[in-house]
Amino acid sequence: MVRDHRPAEELSIEELQALLARKRIEARRARLRKFRQNGRALSVREDPLPVTQLEDFRATPEPQASGEPASGRRGRGGWLNGLLLLVEIAAVAGLVFVLVNGFEALRTLNREVSAVLGGATASPTPLITAVVLPSGHTPPTSPGGARPNEAEIPEHLRPIAQSLAALPIPTPGPEQARSIYIPALWNSPAPVVQGDGWEQLKKGVGQHIGTANPGQPGNMVLSAHNDIFGELFRDLDQLKPGDEIRVSTATREYLYRVTGTRIVEPTEVSVMEPTAKPTITLISCYPYLVDTQRIVVFAELVEM
């Protein structure tokens, strides 16, 4: 092995460390030779340690207390750190996605609210909705005589019909109808009462609760019997478009003209729906003494 005779100050740190390692090995070998001479150590063959191994020895860190190489610990630690980084990135991406979706949902809700607020005013609806058209009853010629015909009410709707029948009748006001006169059918007016239940229609023509008052925008619904209790609406089928219907309140009279007539099933409650302009709808059982359907007459207000 060639000796390096350069001064120590000209050597690099690595070269000095290698030189120091060689000195330590030589000192250890000298001690071993001395021990062998004194018989205090066994004689073994000494293999010189290459300089490259000294460099490897010097570059290798000290083993950890657990006996695991630091490189292995760093490898597993780096893998765990990478996994945690991916989890954090996924969490941030999920949070951004939720925030963006929430912002879009809020914008959509604001647009819908603005559209509702800026849209047309909804048409008024009746306070009470019927499940079948009023004035229904069994014919007076039937075995049990004339009585409310519950059979025409769908079974699943009968509890609703019973609850509607139990509602209190409001006290008539000055703007509500007091009488109705149809010149083509009668010689004198007929009284109008509030409510169109069995008891109310014994007294005259009944106004369905919650429908429009005379002359007001909306649909005023009136009904009466055709073959019992005065047979007030017996001849509705004789009315023609243009015929007059006069409705009076406590303060004035309103004129309506017939626009059409329909024969419908008892469940055709759509004829009672509210209207944008002042109208009147007359309803009665049909045909005479059969009473399985309804006759409906429509009329519109005439400006006076």
Secondary structure, DSSP 4 states (H G I P E B T S, - for coil): -----S-GGGS-HHHHHHHHHHHHHHHHHHHHHHHHHTTSS---PPPPPPHHHHHHHHHSPPPPTTS--HHHHHHHHHHHHHHHHHHHHHHHHHHHHHHHHHHHHHHHHHHHHHHHHHSPPPPP--SS--SS-TT-B--TTSTT-S-B-GGGS-GGGHHHHHHHHTSPPPPP-TTS--EEE-TTT-SS-EEEEE--STTGGGTSEEEPTTSPPTTSSEEEEEE--SSSTT-TTTTGGG--TT-EEEEE-SS-EEEEEEEEEEEE-TT-GGGGS--SSEEEEEEEEESTTT-SEEEEEEEEEPP-
